[in-house]
């Protein structure tokens, strides 16, 4: 049998085509009244009737034949769905602004790290912002020349740093060396920095001819400057920002000799006379505060 023809009671006919096979094909109709076949032949299909193949996303499927156990499913446009594995115990779903990943939960304790020598700040892995205080090295004085034996104050900055990624190289500026006798000039202090994010330059070295000796200054390239200026002998001299309980809030850098090597990167007078060598400046410091 190649076909079965069902004739209508008006003009025309309906043809059911079947392949040529040996034997007979049986079509069993239900013993009930009503419409058995409609023109919308694809509607009303029960899901249990689909036993093979992949249902594409465009027709309401996942585009995948299996769903990975215990993974989170992510939409992927018209392509098959994506999966996010649980990762480590305690992880949470975290948005990176584009998609979702499994990452360690945020929060943690406030921590700080002090650098008095060059080194590397190791990022715990999730820190993108931190607060830093950076002080440059103080300049060294010239050899003994009375009131001329002063030097520049190390600059400083306190800033909120943003956009941190990976470990950060920390530079700590050394204090400038004192001038040799007779009548030698001191050298400038070194620059301290937190990678390329922020830095504070050192103070200038002293000369037998006398000042002024420019102080260092702080700057930030990725973040917000909270306060900056120069620091000496426990006093803070501001060039920007507001700091509570500082010994000084003058906008112009000024200082006077008070004897000895001062805190915060500043050297002062040696005893008078050319036979006394200059004094070295105090080295800088970098302090990093972060939540991790």
N, C-alpha and C positions, 0 to 999 in steps of 0.2 A: 504494500500500500504506500503510495507516494503522497497522497493528500486526502483530507476529509473535507467535503464541502457541506456547509450548512446554508441552506437556501432561506432567504427571507420571504415574507409574504407579499413584499412589493418587488420592485425591480432590484437587481444586484444580488450579490452573494458574499459570504464570508468564507475564506479559505484558511484552513489550518494545515500547514506544511509539516511533514515529518520525514526524516531520512529513510532511505530504503533499508529495511532490516528484515531479517528472517523472523518468522513468527508474527506475533501480533502485539500492538501497543494498546494499553488500556487507560482510558481517562475516566476516573471515577468522580461523579458529581455527588454532592451532598444531597441527602433526602430532605430538602427543605425548600420553602418558597423564597422568593426574593431575587435580587440581582446577584448573579454569580460572577460576572466579569464586567468591569467598567473600562473606560478608555484610560484612566489613570492607573495603569498597571503597576507602577513603582511605588505607590503610596501604601501606607499601612504595613510596611515590612517589619516584622518582629526582629529584635536584635539577635535572638537565638537562631535565626535563619542564616546569619552570616557566620560561616565556619572557616573560611580561608581568606587569605589576602590581608591587606592593610587598608584601613579606612583613612583617607586623607584628611588634612586639616580643613580644606575648603568645603568638605561635606560633613563637618562636625566631628571628625575623628581626631586622633592624636598624631597620626603620621608615623606611629611606632608600633611594633608588634609586641613589645614587652615594656613594662614599667619597672625600673630598678627599685628593689625593695628598700623602704625606709628613706628614699631620696625625696627632696622637694621638687615638684614639677614647675618649670618656668615656661611661659608662652614664648614662641619664637616666630611670630608673624605667620606666614603661610607655610613655613617649614616645620618639620617634626619638632615636638617639644624637647626642651633641654632639662637637665637634672643637676641639682646641687647636692652633693654628698654631705652627710652630717659633720664630717671632720672630727676634730678632737672633742673630748668630753668637755661640756661647759660652753661650747661655741654657740653663737647666735647668728641669725641671718642679718647681714649688714649690707646696706646699700652703698655703692661707690659712686652713685649719681647716674649710672648707666644700667647696671644689673645688680644681682644679689649674689653674695658670697657667704661662705661659712667662715666666721672669724671669731677670735676670742672676744668675750664680752668687754665692753668699755668700762670706764671708771677705774678705781684703784686708789692707791695712797699717793699723797703728795710727797715727792722725793726731791732731793737736791744733791748736787755733786760739785765739789770744789776742785779747781785745778790751780795749782801754784807752779806747775811746769807743763810744757807742751804734752799733749796726749790726744786720745780719741774718745769722744763721748759715744757710747754704744746705745743706739736706739733700741728700747725693749721690743720694738716691732710695730707698735700701734701709735706712737707719739708723732703728731704733726705740728703741735704748737708747744712752746716752752717760754719761760721767762728767764732772761739772762741778765747778769750784771757783769760788766767787763771794765777792767781798769788797766790802762797802759803803764809801762815802766817809767819811773822818774828819771830825769836826766842827772848825770854826775856833775859835781862841782869842779871848778878849776882848782889848781893848787892854791895854797893859802895866799889870799890877796885881800884880806880884810872884808869889807862889805861887798866886794865884788864876787865873793865865792858863793853864789846862789845858783840855782838851776831850775829848769822848767818842771811844772807839775804834770804828772801823768793824767791823761784824759780818762773819762769814764762815761759809761752809758748804761741805763737800765731800760730794757725793751722787751716787748712781747713779740716773739719770733713766730712766723707762720710759714707753712709750706715746707716743713722739714721732711726729708726722706732719707732713710738709711743712716749709717754712722756719720758723725760730724767731726772733722779735724779741729782741735782746739790749739790755738797758739797763745802762749803767755809771754809777754814782752819782758825781757830782762831789764834790770836797772842799768842806766848808763854808767860807765866807769869814770872814776875820778881822774882829774888831770895830774900828770907827773910833775915833779919839781924840776927845775924852777919855772913857774908861770905857765904850766900846761893847761889846756882847756879840757873840760869834761865832755864825755860823749852823750848823745841823746839816748833816751830810753826806747825800748823796743815796743812795737805794736802788739796788742793782744787782740784775739779775734775768736769768734765762734763760726767756723767755716767762712763762707762768703756772706752769711746772713747779717752779721754786725761786727763792729770792731771799735777799738779805742787806741789812738796813737799815743806814743810816748812823749814825755816832756823834753825840751831842748837841753843840751849840755851847757854848763856855765863857762864863761871866759874871763880871764883876768881883767879885761877891760870893763866888765860890769854888764848889767842887763840893758833892756828887758830880755827875759828868757821866755819865749812863747810856751804856753801850756799845750798839752795834747788835747784832743777832742774826740768825741764819740759819734758814730754814725750807724744807721741801720739801713739795709737794702731790701729786706724781706720781713716786714712786720711793722710795729708801731713803737715809736720812741716815747717812753714814759718820762724820762728825765735824763739830761746829759750835762756835762760840764767838765770840771777837773776836781781832783781831790788831793788834800794835803793836810797832814798833822791833825787828822780827825775833823777837819773842816771841809765842807762841800761848797764849791763855787759853781753856781748854775749858769748855763748858757741857754737852757730851755727847760720847760716843765716846772713842776712844783714838788718840793720834797719837804715833808714835815720833820721838825726837830733838827734841821741842819744848823751848823754853827754860823753859816753865812748864806745869804740869798742874793748877793750882789750879782749883777748881770755881767760886769766886766771882771776879767781875771786879775786878781791882785793878791799879793802875799808879801810877807816880810820875813827876814831871817830870824830863826829862833834857836838855832844850834842843833847839830846832830842830824841823823837821817830820819826823816819823817814818814809816818804811815801814809799809805795810799799812793806811793810813787813820787816822792819829793825829797830832794837833798837841800841842805842849808849850809851855813858857813863852816869852814874849817877855822881853826885858830889862825890869827893873823901871822904874816911872815911867809916868805917864799920857800922856806925849808919844810913846810907842811904839805903833804900830798892832798889832792882833792878827795872828796868822799864819793863813794858809789851811790847811785840812786836805788831806791827800793823797787823790787820787781813787781810786775803786775799780777793780776788774779782774774779768773773767770769762774763765776758761780752760775749753775744751771738749775732751775726749778722746773719740774714736770710731774705730770700725773701718770703713773705706770704701775 
